[in-house]
């Protein structure tokens, strides 16, 4: 199976990159819809300007098995984020913006370097606010022989018009489904209408790539994997999320059920977030997953 971007011509890839860049002039590439001109260096809620800022790029073995494979996933970890989660485990990168500024040529170079080092794929971590820059970099990388699958590893806080620019380019979508309730998302992540945007985004991602497909070595080449982080006290709305996936997306979508929550960043100032989840809470999430017939995927071990 060929990586998705080969399903469109270089000319179409270039056209998509130009169209995405135009959106930065009155930035609306995420639900925050700040309307600032990022091509002129203005910043909005995410605090990202035009040049991409990258915290790290390296081979990573800690993703889901068909993403990491045997040689590792080529992660490019972008600085800043469209969300402001009170419990963010990567807050020095997402909130403080730790990392080094580069440009689209530098970003293309990272992709080519990771290919040379044997990565199974390029895994764009928190890429939403730099999606146009990624497309511009991809044009340059393709001209130099880049041909790996693209993993779009996102909080799931996306807008469908922007995602449509990635159709035929992104091979594997790896979104979070973090909240079922918009009010809860606003309270803990300062995100307006998270669940509404998130559900529309996941449906669009599934339309583009469908259920997970593996090659003969068990490495992911195309498809959707949904991550769900279980939060204390049922905050994440697991039942509603799994009901939605089962009834409106697919019962054979791969789910990555995560038990890695701990009270990071400002969580210790929020009583309901200031503890890890219990074994019973995680067991309940597993039971709900089974209730809705979602049997494909991975479940972290409770520790």
Buried (B, 14 or more C-beta within 10 A) or exposed (E): EEBBBBEBEEEEBBBBBEEBBEBBBEBBBBBBEBEBBBBEEBBBBBBBBBBBBBBBBBBBEEBBEBBBBEBBBBBBBBBBBBBBBBBBBBBEBBBEBBBEEBBBEBBBBBBBEBBEEEBBBBBBBBBBBBBBBBBBBBBBBBEEEBEBBBBBBBBBBBBEEBBEBBBBBBBBBBBBBBBBBBEBBBBBBBBBBBBEBBBBBBBBBBBBBBBBBBBEEEBBBBBBBBBBBBBBEBBBBBBBBBBBBBEEBBEBBBBBBBBEBEBBBBBEEBEEBEBBBEEEBBEBBBEBBEEBEBEBBBBEEBE
